[in-house]
Amino acid sequence: MTDRFFEGWYFRVALPELGDGFAFMYSIQDPKGDRVNSGGAVQILAPGDRYLCRTFPDTRKFWATRYELGLGHWRRTGVKGRPRYLDPEEFENSIEEGYQATLTYHRGRVHDPVTGNICQWSYSVEPIYTWGSPRRPPKATAGLLSYLPIADPGWQILLASAVATGYIDWMGDRYEFHRVPFYSEKNWGYSFPDRWFWINGNAFPDHPDLTITAVGSTRKLFGFTEEVGIIGIHYLDRFYEFVPWNSRVCWRVDTWGSWEMSAENEGYRVYLVGKTEHPPASVRVPTENGLTFRCLDTLRGDLYLKLEDYCGGLVLEGRTSLAGLEIGGIWPDRWRNDG
């Protein structure tokens, strides 16, 4: 068993009036600080596929809470003592460069070392759905085995649906928003999978309560590599889950531009079709060699969803042009899995 370790967090703010959005990706790798790749980073994907990556090499300036969502990393600060959560006024006055995030509040400021411009953000979050039935504790997204060191990597959706209110100032362009769709998740382990794809939508104009997240991925389990597909839907206080232990999950995904998934279990069938004509934005992910460009993303994907009961009755049908679509890893041609 290796002692290498990374943890990463992903937060997406959709801006329906703009037809675009932001994604914030925070990561910490080999946090003991004893490796050549030890350190943290902030990556931001902005409207128009603009991109910024800022590294935070000093792991001693990273903090995180153990039993709830809370993390932060400072690069330049006048604060003395151990890194910790700061109230908004103290953060504003003391942190020249850094970020902090909790379940309900996000604040940050980073500099673009090339232009000298600043990106800063401050917004609150109101949770709606975690993962699973809204009247029960959150479920393990990838199963309980994903919480153990026998499975790599682990994956957990933190907020399948929420709304965010605040502002993001991107290099002088200020975006103010009120109760817009928000999503968050985390990953952890040795490194990202050899290959994966991801589909997310929570901004359906005709179904404001609808959220869908789906993934296909390789993961290592007991030293073997397996392919896993998951689809989860929250709609009108119900949770529809399609996972390997209760469903047949299939997919056909191109190297870019087309994502098709289907799944069925004893009660329901679901069909997903994701498309985009936008060129991909490249982002970095943790690997055994540190942060590496091995992921292609768009925040402006077209997504069609159809859910039926087992008799063919229509449960819901939805479309959005604000889906998150992603592929990652190394795969030279279409990836097909027939369940």
Phi, psi and chi 1 to 4 in degrees:
 res  aa     phi    psi   chi1   chi2   chi3   chi4
   1 MET       -  129.1  179.5   63.6   64.9      -
   2 THR   -78.8  154.0  178.2      -      -      -
   3 ASP   -99.4    7.4   61.8  -10.0      -      -
   4 ARG   -70.2  150.1  -58.4  -69.5  -57.1  -80.3
   5 PHE  -159.7  140.8 -176.8   77.1      -      -
   6 PHE  -134.7  159.5   84.8   90.0      -      -
   7 GLU  -142.5  136.6 -164.8  159.7    0.4      -
   8 GLY  -136.1  148.6      -      -      -      -
   9 TRP  -128.6  140.2  -61.3  -97.9      -      -
  10 TYR  -127.2  130.0  177.0   95.2      -      -
  11 PHE  -130.9  127.8  -52.8   98.8      -      -
  12 ARG  -121.1  129.1 -172.2  162.5   76.8   97.2
  13 VAL  -113.7  113.3  178.4      -      -      -
  14 ALA   -90.6  140.5      -      -      -      -
  15 LEU  -120.7   86.1  -58.5  176.5      -      -
  16 PRO   -56.8  -38.1  -26.6   36.4      -      -
  17 GLU   -65.9  -26.6  -68.1 -174.0   -0.1      -
  18 LEU   -90.4  -21.4 -174.0   66.9      -      -
  19 GLY    72.5   29.2      -      -      -      -
  20 ASP  -156.4 -159.3 -146.9  -38.8      -      -
  21 GLY   178.9 -170.2      -      -      -      -
  22 PHE  -125.5  149.3  -77.4   87.3      -      -
  23 ALA  -129.8  131.0      -      -      -      -
  24 PHE  -111.8  127.1  -64.9   84.7      -      -
  25 MET  -123.7  114.4  -66.5  152.6  -84.8      -
  26 TYR  -108.7  143.5  -52.0  146.4      -      -
  27 SER  -149.5  155.0   60.3      -      -      -
  28 ILE  -136.7  133.4 -174.5   72.9      -      -
  29 GLN  -128.2  134.2 -163.7  156.6    6.1      -
  30 ASP    45.6   64.2  -63.4  -35.9      -      -
  31 PRO   -67.2  -11.3   23.2  -33.2      -      -
  32 LYS   -66.3  -18.7  -68.6 -178.2  178.9  178.9
  33 GLY    81.7   17.1      -      -      -      -
  34 ASP  -111.6   17.8   56.5   -8.1      -      -
  35 ARG  -123.2  158.8  -57.8  -82.1 -175.3  165.7
  36 VAL   -65.3  -27.3   65.3      -      -      -
  37 ASN   -99.3   10.7  -65.0  -46.4      -      -
  38 SER   -61.4  138.5  -68.6      -      -      -
  39 GLY   146.2  178.2      -      -      -      -
  40 GLY  -122.3  176.3      -      -      -      -
  41 ALA  -158.4  155.3      -      -      -      -
  42 VAL  -120.5  125.8  172.9      -      -      -
  43 GLN  -118.7  140.4  -62.0 -179.5   78.1      -
  44 ILE  -131.5  126.8  -54.8  172.2      -      -
  45 LEU  -105.3  121.4 -168.5   57.5      -      -
  46 ALA  -113.6  168.0      -      -      -      -
  47 PRO   -51.4  142.9  -30.2   37.2      -      -
  48 GLY    77.1   17.6      -      -      -      -
  49 ASP    62.5   25.8  -63.5  -32.9      -      -
  50 ARG   -74.5  149.6  -66.8  172.8  -69.0  176.7
  51 TYR  -142.0  142.4  171.2   78.3      -      -
  52 LEU  -141.2  135.3  171.6   64.7      -      -
  53 CYS  -127.9  128.2  178.8      -      -      -
  54 ARG  -129.0  121.9 -171.5   66.3  164.7  142.2
  55 THR   -87.2  151.9   58.3      -      -      -
  56 PHE  -127.2   85.9  -73.2   63.4      -      -
  57 PRO   -71.2  -22.2   22.4  -31.6      -      -
  58 ASP   -88.8  105.1 -170.9  -11.6      -      -
  59 THR   -68.9  -18.6   59.1      -      -      -
  60 ARG   -71.0  -14.0  -64.9  170.3  -61.0  178.7
  61 LYS   -98.8   14.0  -66.8 -178.5  179.4  178.5
  62 PHE  -100.7  142.3  173.9   83.6      -      -
  63 TRP  -137.7  154.2   64.9  -91.8      -      -
  64 ALA  -156.3  148.7      -      -      -      -
  65 THR   -88.0  157.2   54.1      -      -      -
  66 ARG   -86.8  -40.7 -177.0  178.4  -66.0  -88.2
  67 TYR  -114.2    3.2  -61.7  113.7      -      -
  68 GLU  -150.5  166.8   57.9 -172.0    4.0      -
  69 LEU   -70.7  118.6  179.4   63.5      -      -
  70 GLY  -170.5  120.7      -      -      -      -
  71 LEU  -158.1  160.3   66.2  142.5      -      -
  72 GLY  -169.3  162.9      -      -      -      -
  73 HIS  -151.0  133.6 -151.9  160.5      -      -
  74 TRP  -111.0  143.4  -56.6  -21.4      -      -
  75 ARG  -109.7  -46.7 -175.1 -179.9  175.3  100.2
  76 ARG  -131.8  124.7  -67.5 -172.1  -68.8  177.0
  77 THR  -155.4  154.2  175.6      -      -      -
  78 GLY  -101.8    4.4      -      -      -      -
  79 VAL   -77.0  135.0  177.8      -      -      -
  80 LYS   -98.9  156.8  -64.7 -178.7  179.6  179.6
  81 GLY    92.9 -173.5      -      -      -      -
  82 ARG   -68.4  144.9  -64.1  173.5   62.3   88.3
  83 PRO   -64.3  146.2   21.2  -31.6      -      -
  84 ARG  -166.6  171.4   60.2 -163.0 -177.4  -83.4
  85 TYR   -67.4  136.5  177.6   82.6      -      -
  86 LEU  -117.3  144.9  -56.8  176.1      -      -
  87 ASP   -67.0  156.3   66.0   56.8      -      -
  88 PRO   -53.3  -39.7  -28.4   36.1      -      -
  89 GLU   -67.3  -42.9 -177.0  176.4   -3.4      -
  90 GLU   -66.1  -39.3 -174.3  176.1    7.6      -
  91 PHE   -59.7  -46.7 -173.1   99.9      -      -
  92 GLU   -60.1  -39.4  174.1   67.3   23.5      -
  93 ASN   -86.3  -17.8  -65.5  -28.8      -      -
  94 SER  -118.1  -23.7  -55.4      -      -      -
  95 ILE  -102.2  108.4  -55.8  -60.4      -      -
  96 GLU   -73.5  -33.8  -64.1 -177.9   43.7      -
  97 GLU  -153.3  123.5 -161.5  167.3   10.9      -
  98 GLY   164.1 -177.3      -      -      -      -
  99 TYR  -150.0  162.7   71.2   84.9      -      -
 100 GLN  -151.4  147.8   61.1 -175.2   28.6      -
 101 ALA  -146.5  136.9      -      -      -      -
 102 THR  -129.0 -176.4   69.0      -      -      -
 103 LEU   -61.0  -30.6 -174.7   67.9      -      -
 104 THR  -121.6    1.2   57.9      -      -      -
 105 TYR  -151.6  136.7  178.8   68.0      -      -
 106 HIS  -132.0  135.2  -66.5 -114.4      -      -
 107 ARG  -146.6  139.0 -178.9   72.2  172.1   94.2
 108 GLY  -166.5  163.7      -      -      -      -
 109 ARG  -154.8  122.4  177.9 -170.0  -67.6  119.7
 110 VAL  -134.5  154.0  -67.8      -      -      -
 111 HIS  -103.6  142.4  -62.7  177.6      -      -
 112 ASP   -84.8  112.0 -176.4  -23.6      -      -
 113 PRO   -66.7  -18.0   23.6  -32.1      -      -
 114 VAL   -82.1  -47.7  176.2      -      -      -
 115 THR   -98.3  -19.8   65.6      -      -      -
 116 GLY    81.4   -2.1      -      -      -      -
 117 ASN   -72.1  164.6  -68.1  -29.0      -      -
 118 ILE  -120.3  137.9  -62.3  173.9      -      -
 119 CYS  -112.1  128.4  176.9      -      -      -
 120 GLN  -141.0  154.5   53.3 -173.6  -23.5      -
 121 TRP  -150.3  151.9   57.6   95.2      -      -
 122 SER  -156.1  117.6  175.8      -      -      -
 123 TYR  -154.2  150.0   57.3   84.6      -      -
 124 SER   -99.6  158.0   59.3      -      -      -
 125 VAL  -129.7  133.3  174.9      -      -      -
 126 GLU  -110.6  108.6  -60.4  173.4   49.9      -
 127 PRO   -65.8  146.0  -21.1   33.7      -      -
 128 ILE  -120.8  -61.7  -60.9  174.5      -      -
 129 TYR  -123.6  137.1  -65.8  125.2      -      -
 130 THR   -90.7 -108.2   56.3      -      -      -
 131 TRP  -142.0  111.6 -172.5 -106.9      -      -
 132 GLY   119.4 -171.1      -      -      -      -
 133 SER   -62.1  134.5  170.6      -      -      -
 134 PRO   -66.0  -14.2   20.9  -30.4      -      -
 135 ARG  -101.0   11.8  -73.5  167.4  -67.8  -80.8
 136 ARG  -131.8  163.1  -64.2 -179.7  179.9  178.5
 137 PRO   -59.9  152.4  -23.5   33.6      -      -
 138 PRO   -56.4  142.3  -22.9   32.9      -      -
 139 LYS   -90.2  156.9  -61.6 -178.1   66.8  172.0
 140 ALA   -71.3  118.5      -      -      -      -
 141 THR   -59.5  -46.4  -55.9      -      -      -
 142 ALA  -103.0   21.1      -      -      -      -
 143 GLY    90.2  158.0      -      -      -      -
 144 LEU   -62.1  -27.4  -68.7  175.2      -      -
 145 LEU   -62.3  -25.6  -71.8  178.8      -      -
 146 SER   -67.7  -17.6   66.9      -      -      -
 147 TYR   -83.3  -11.4  -73.5  169.3      -      -
 148 LEU   -99.6  154.9  -56.7  175.2      -      -
 149 PRO   -70.0    0.7   23.5  -32.7      -      -
 150 ILE   -81.4  -14.6   58.7  176.0      -      -
 151 ALA  -116.4  135.2      -      -      -      -
 152 ASP  -143.2  128.6 -173.4   77.5      -      -
 153 PRO   -87.5  171.5   33.2  -35.5      -      -
 154 GLY   -91.9  154.9      -      -      -      -
 155 TRP  -147.2  132.1 -179.8   53.0      -      -
 156 GLN  -143.7  127.1 -179.4   66.5   41.1      -
 157 ILE   -80.1  125.5  -67.5  175.5      -      -
 158 LEU   -87.1  -51.3  -57.1  172.4      -      -
 159 LEU  -134.5  105.6  -70.2  174.5      -      -
 160 ALA   -68.3  -29.0      -      -      -      -
 161 SER  -150.7  137.6 -179.0      -      -      -
 162 ALA  -162.2  175.8      -      -      -      -
 163 VAL  -128.2  144.3  -69.3      -      -      -
 164 ALA  -120.4  145.6      -      -      -      -
 165 THR  -137.4  128.8  -60.9      -      -      -
 166 GLY   158.2 -141.3      -      -      -      -
 167 TYR  -147.1  155.9   75.7   87.8      -      -
 168 ILE  -132.3  124.0  -58.6  169.1      -      -
 169 ASP  -105.5  107.3 -169.8  -47.1      -      -
 170 TRP  -102.4   97.6  173.2  -94.8      -      -
 171 MET    53.9   38.5  -45.4  -59.8 -178.5      -
 172 GLY    99.6  -15.9      -      -      -      -
 173 ASP   -91.1  116.5  -65.7  -27.3      -      -
 174 ARG   -99.7  127.4 -172.5  176.8  177.4   92.7
 175 TYR  -114.9  113.3  -59.2   84.7      -      -
 176 GLU  -104.0  142.3  -63.7 -174.4   -2.0      -
 177 PHE  -148.6  155.0   45.3   88.7      -      -
 178 HIS  -135.2  117.2  179.0   70.4      -      -
 179 ARG    52.6   54.0  -65.3 -178.8   59.0   81.0
 180 VAL   -96.3  159.4  -62.3      -      -      -
 181 PRO   -61.2  139.8  -25.2   35.0      -      -
 182 PHE  -138.6  146.4  176.6   85.3      -      -
 183 TYR  -143.9  147.7  166.9   89.7      -      -
 184 SER  -149.6  150.5   63.4      -      -      -
 185 GLU  -153.1  171.9   67.6  175.8   40.7      -
 186 LYS  -142.5  155.6   64.6  177.8  -70.7 -173.8
 187 ASN  -132.8  155.2  -53.3   85.6      -      -
 188 TRP  -158.1  158.7   66.3   92.7      -      -
 189 GLY   144.1 -148.9      -      -      -      -
 190 TYR   -83.7  -48.5  170.1   66.3      -      -
 191 SER  -162.5  170.5   69.2      -      -      -
 192 PHE   -65.8  161.6  -98.3   52.2      -      -
 193 PRO   -63.4  166.8  -18.9   31.1      -      -
 194 ASP   -63.9  -36.9  -65.6  -28.7      -      -
 195 ARG  -157.4  152.7   59.2  177.9  175.8  172.9
 196 TRP  -164.4  165.9   74.5   92.4      -      -
 197 PHE  -140.5  161.4   65.8   86.4      -      -
 198 TRP  -146.3  140.2  172.4   82.5      -      -
 199 ILE  -133.7  131.4  -60.1  168.0      -      -
 200 ASN  -146.2  135.3  172.6 -103.0      -      -
 201 GLY  -147.1  127.9      -      -      -      -
 202 ASN  -142.5   26.3   61.7   -4.6      -      -
 203 ALA  -133.4   66.7      -      -      -      -
 204 PHE   -94.1  115.7  -68.9   85.2      -      -
 205 PRO   -56.5  -37.6  -24.7   34.3      -      -
 206 ASP   -90.1   -7.3  -64.5  -28.8      -      -
 207 HIS  -140.5   76.2  -58.9  -73.6      -      -
 208 PRO   -63.1  -16.9   20.0  -31.9      -      -
 209 ASP   -90.5   -5.6 -174.6   65.1      -      -
 210 LEU   -85.8  134.9  172.5   60.8      -      -
 211 THR  -141.2  140.2  177.6      -      -      -
 212 ILE  -136.2  133.6  163.0   74.8      -      -
 213 THR  -134.2  133.5  -55.5      -      -      -
 214 ALA  -141.6  150.8      -      -      -      -
 215 VAL  -151.4  148.8   69.8      -      -      -
 216 GLY  -128.6  135.7      -      -      -      -
 217 SER  -158.2  155.9  175.5      -      -      -
 218 THR   -92.1  149.5   60.9      -      -      -
 219 ARG  -150.4  153.6   72.5  170.7  177.8  178.7
 220 LYS   -93.6  130.5  -65.7 -179.9  174.6   63.2
 221 LEU  -139.0  119.7 -175.1   65.0      -      -
 222 PHE    54.8   33.4  -65.2  111.4      -      -
 223 GLY    85.8   -6.1      -      -      -      -
 224 PHE  -105.3  157.3  -62.5   93.3      -      -
 225 THR  -104.7  129.9  -61.3      -      -      -
 226 GLU  -127.7  160.5   64.2  173.4   -1.8      -
 227 GLU  -103.7  130.7  -65.0 -175.3   -4.5      -
 228 VAL  -128.6  134.7 -179.4      -      -      -
 229 GLY  -123.7  138.8      -      -      -      -
 230 ILE  -138.6  137.6  -65.0  172.9      -      -
 231 ILE  -133.2  129.8  -59.6  174.0      -      -
 232 GLY  -132.0  134.3      -      -      -      -
 233 ILE  -128.1  128.2  -59.4  168.0      -      -
 234 HIS  -108.6  130.6  -67.4   85.9      -      -
 235 TYR  -159.0  122.3 -179.0   62.6      -      -
 236 LEU    50.4   50.2  -61.5 -179.9      -      -
 237 ASP    65.4   20.4  -76.9  -20.4      -      -
 238 ARG  -120.4  152.6  -68.7 -162.5   62.8 -179.5
 239 PHE  -121.8  123.7 -179.6   56.4      -      -
 240 TYR  -110.1  115.7  -56.5   87.4      -      -
 241 GLU  -117.6  128.6 -176.8 -178.8   38.9      -
 242 PHE  -123.2  106.8  -58.4   86.0      -      -
 243 VAL  -134.5  163.4  -72.0      -      -      -
 244 PRO   -57.4  -28.7  -25.4   34.0      -      -
 245 TRP   -86.6   -1.8   48.3   92.4      -      -
 246 ASN  -136.7    0.8   72.9   10.6      -      -
 247 SER  -149.3  162.4  -52.7      -      -      -
 248 ARG   -97.8  120.6  179.6 -173.4  177.4 -166.9
 249 VAL  -117.4  127.3 -176.9      -      -      -
 250 CYS  -125.7  157.1  -52.5      -      -      -
 251 TRP  -156.8  156.4   63.2   79.5      -      -
 252 ARG  -140.0  110.3  -66.0 -177.4  -59.8  -84.0
 253 VAL  -129.8  128.0  178.4      -      -      -
 254 ASP   -80.6  171.1  -70.1  -16.9      -      -
 255 THR   -67.5  -19.0   53.0      -      -      -
 256 TRP  -171.3  143.2 -175.0 -108.6      -      -
 257 GLY   104.8  -22.6      -      -      -      -
 258 SER  -145.3  127.5  177.3      -      -      -
 259 TRP  -128.5  121.3  -66.5 -107.2      -      -
 260 GLU  -128.7  129.9  -62.8 -179.7   22.8      -
 261 MET  -137.4  152.2  -71.2 -169.8   79.9      -
 262 SER  -147.4  155.1   63.4      -      -      -
 263 ALA  -156.4  152.3      -      -      -      -
 264 GLU  -149.1  148.4   61.0  179.2   71.4      -
 265 ASN  -138.0 -162.9   55.0   31.1      -      -
 266 GLU   -67.3  -18.7  -66.4 -178.1   -7.5      -
 267 GLY  -113.5  -28.7      -      -      -      -
 268 TYR  -145.8  161.4  -61.2   93.5      -      -
 269 ARG  -127.1  143.5  -60.3 -173.0 -175.4   99.6
 270 VAL  -134.1  143.8   62.1      -      -      -
 271 TYR  -128.6  133.8  -53.2   90.1      -      -
 272 LEU  -128.2  135.9  -60.1  176.0      -      -
 273 VAL  -135.2  116.4  178.6      -      -      -
 274 GLY  -110.5  136.8      -      -      -      -
 275 LYS  -139.5  151.3  -60.5  -73.3 -174.8 -179.4
 276 THR  -155.2  142.8 -175.6      -      -      -
 277 GLU  -105.8   -1.5  -63.7 -177.8   -4.3      -
 278 HIS   -74.6  140.2  -63.4  -68.2      -      -
 279 PRO   -65.5  150.8   22.1  -31.5      -      -
 280 PRO   -75.6  151.2   28.7  -35.3      -      -
 281 ALA   -96.1  133.3      -      -      -      -
 282 SER   -90.2  132.5  -65.2      -      -      -
 283 VAL  -130.0  161.5  -59.2      -      -      -
 284 ARG   -92.4  151.4  -64.4  170.5  170.8   90.6
 285 VAL  -135.6  155.5  -63.6      -      -      -
 286 PRO   -67.0  131.7  -21.3   33.7      -      -
 287 THR  -132.9  177.3   72.4      -      -      -
 288 GLU   -64.0  -15.2   62.2  -85.9   16.1      -
 289 ASN  -108.5   22.5  -62.5  -45.5      -      -
 290 GLY    92.1 -169.4      -      -      -      -
 291 LEU   -68.1  126.6  -78.4  178.4      -      -
 292 THR  -138.4  142.0  -55.6      -      -      -
 293 PHE   -66.6  104.1  -79.3  113.4      -      -
 294 ARG  -148.2   31.5 -160.7  175.0  -72.3 -178.2
 295 CYS  -149.8  137.4 -177.8      -      -      -
 296 LEU  -118.5  134.1  -57.9  177.7      -      -
 297 ASP  -136.8  154.2 -101.2  -65.0      -      -
 298 THR  -143.3  146.2 -177.6      -      -      -
 299 LEU  -102.5    5.8  -56.3  177.6      -      -
 300 ARG  -125.4   41.4  -62.6  174.9  -71.5  167.4
 301 GLY   -82.6  151.9      -      -      -      -
 302 ASP   -92.0  131.1  -64.3  -44.4      -      -
 303 LEU  -134.2  130.9  179.0   61.5      -      -
 304 TYR  -115.5  135.6  168.4   75.6      -      -
 305 LEU  -132.0  133.8  160.3   67.7      -      -
 306 LYS  -135.4  124.9 -176.1  177.9 -177.5 -179.4
 307 LEU  -119.7  127.3  179.7   66.3      -      -
 308 GLU  -124.6  154.1  -59.8  174.8  -31.1      -
 309 ASP   -79.9  174.4   63.3   31.9      -      -
 310 TYR   -69.5  -14.9 -156.4   74.5      -      -
 311 CYS   -90.2    1.0  -63.8      -      -      -
 312 GLY    93.3    2.9      -      -      -      -
 313 GLY   -72.9  136.7      -      -      -      -
 314 LEU   -74.8  123.9 -178.5   64.8      -      -
 315 VAL   -92.2  -46.7  177.2      -      -      -
 316 LEU  -163.0  157.8   71.0   92.5      -      -
 317 GLU  -144.0  129.4 -168.8  173.0   27.4      -
 318 GLY  -146.0  154.8      -      -      -      -
 319 ARG  -137.5  145.4  -70.3  179.4  171.9   84.7
 320 THR  -146.7  149.4  178.8      -      -      -
 321 SER  -108.4   15.3   58.8      -      -      -
 322 LEU  -121.5   40.4  -87.7  178.7      -      -
 323 ALA   -85.9  148.2      -      -      -      -
 324 GLY   -88.6  123.6      -      -      -      -
 325 LEU  -126.1  138.7  -59.5  175.7      -      -
 326 GLU  -152.6  145.7  176.1  180.0  -76.1      -
 327 ILE  -131.0  154.2   67.4  164.2      -      -
 328 GLY  -152.0  163.2      -      -      -      -
 329 GLY    89.9 -157.5      -      -      -      -
 330 ILE  -124.9  111.9  -60.0  173.2      -      -
 331 TRP  -150.4  120.6   33.0  -49.0      -      -
 332 PRO   -80.1  -15.5   28.1  -34.6      -      -
 333 ASP  -147.1 -174.7   49.4   26.0      -      -
 334 ARG   -55.4  138.4  169.2  178.0  -79.6 -162.7
 335 TRP  -103.7  122.3 -174.5    9.0      -      -
 336 ARG  -125.4  134.8  178.0  170.0  179.6  164.5
 337 ASN  -138.4  122.9 -174.9  -55.9      -      -
 338 ASP   -98.2   18.0  -66.1  -36.8      -      -
 339 GLY    76.7      -      -      -      -      -
